[in-house]
Amino acid sequence: MKFLLDENISRRIIPLLNDSLGEITYLLSPKTGLVPPVSDHLVWKYAKENGYHILTRDEDFIKLSLLFGSPPKVVFLNTGNLTNQYLADIIRKNVDQIKEFISSESFGFLVVQG
């Protein structure tokens, strides 16, 4: 699994996940070549063209999922402002559900409550 970490989540969370979700790439890393400002539509297109799922706290990606379908699939973290450690703990706690969602063909987005 490959996830694109939206810019609304700190890239510092990546090492805290201990490869729980597979490959996670921060949206604005040199690997993507994307530079701010990056529109949600551009993020969507990049994720789709490069085989990523989107990990975000931006509700607009749910709307894009409803509008365009998947891929990419969207994991929406419905949380307030949390420490990176606490957010990583929520993701790890839900990793089985996230993996099941990614392998399913039924849904385009998953809401993970914090």
N, C-alpha and C positions, 0 to 999 in steps of 0.2 A: 504494500500500500504506500502511496505517496500523497502527502498532504502539503498544501500551500497554506502557510500561516499568515493570515491577514494582518495588515499593519496595525490594527487596533488591539493586538495582543503582543506583548513584549517578546522579542526573539530570545530573551534570556530564559524563557520557559522550556526551550528545546532540550537543553541538557538535563532538565529535571524530569523529563518523561522517560529517560532510559530506554529509548527505542521501543516504547510500548506500542506505538502506532506504526512503526516502520520509519520510512524516510519523511522528515519534516523539513521543508525549506521555507525560510522567511521570505515573504513577498518582495522585500526591498534588498535582498542579498545580491551580491555581484553575480551569483549563478543565474538569476532570472533576467538580469539586464534591465529591469524596470526601474524607473526613477520617478519620484513624486513630482507632481500629483498623479496618482494612478486612479482612474475611474473604476467603479465597480464592474462596468461592462468590459473594460480591458482586463481586469483580474479574471473575470469569468472566461473570456476568450483564451487568455494565457493558460488557465487551468485546464480547459477543455483540450486545447491543442497539445498540451504536454503531459496529459495523463494524471493530473492531480485532482484530489478532492480538496475542498476548501474548509478550513477550520477558522471560524470567525465569531465575533460578537456583534456583527452588523446585520440587522434584520433585513436590509435590502437584498441580501443574498437569498433569503427565503422567497422574496418576491421574484427574483430572477429564476429561481428553481421552478416556481409555479408557472412562470411565463414561458421558459424555454425547455423545461424538463432536464433530465440528466443524460449524459455526464455534463459537467462534474456534479458530484454529490456534495451536499453542504452539511457540515456539522456545526450547528449554531449553539454557542455556549451562552445560555440565558442566565447570566450572572451580573452582579454589580461589580464595582471595583474591588478586586481581590488581590492579595499578594500572589506573586508568581507560584510560590509553593502551594498555596491553597488551590489555585486554578489547576495546577498539575495534578494535585491529589484528586480533584473532581474528575479530570479526564481519565486518570488511571482507574478510578473506581468504576467508570463506565466503559472501559476499553472493550469488554466482551460485547456489550450492546453496540458500540461503534463498529466493531469488526463485522458483526452480524448485519448491521445496516448496510455497510459498504458492499457486502457480498450479495445482498438482496436486490432484486430488480423492481421491487414494488414501490419504493419511495425515493424522492429526490432530495429530501432534507430530513435531518434528525435534530430535535431540540433536546439539549442536555441541560437539565436544571442544576443550578448551583446552590 
